Amino acid sequence: ALSSRNWSRVGIILLGIILMVIIIDLISSSIRKRIV
């Protein structure tokens, strides 16, 4: 069985991935605005 520590670690990793995707999307959108 997975311990609570592993779940918390997985949650942190998922949050980090989501934040990275959001940041990359914002950066790409800003770059598109600059190009256009």
C-alpha positions in Angstrom: 0.0 0.0 0.0 1.2 3.5 -0.7 1.9 5.7 2.3 0.6 9.3 2.7 4.2 10.5 2.1 4.2 9.1 -1.4 0.8 10.6 -2.2 1.9 14.0 -1.0 5.0 13.7 -3.1 2.9 12.7 -6.2 0.6 15.7 -5.5 3.5 18.1 -5.4 4.9 16.7 -8.7 1.5 17.0 -10.3 1.1 20.6 -9.1 4.5 21.4 -10.4 3.7 19.9 -13.8 0.5 21.9 -14.0 2.2 25.1 -13.0 4.9 24.5 -15.7 2.3 23.9 -18.3 0.4 27.1 -17.3 3.6 29.2 -17.3 4.7 27.8 -20.7 1.2 28.6 -22.1 1.4 32.2 -20.8 5.0 32.6 -22.3 3.9 31.1 -25.7 0.9 33.4 -25.8 3.0 36.5 -25.0 5.5 35.5 -27.7 2.7 35.1 -30.2 1.4 38.6 -29.3 4.9 40.0 -29.8 5.3 38.3 -33.2 1.8 39.4 -34.3 
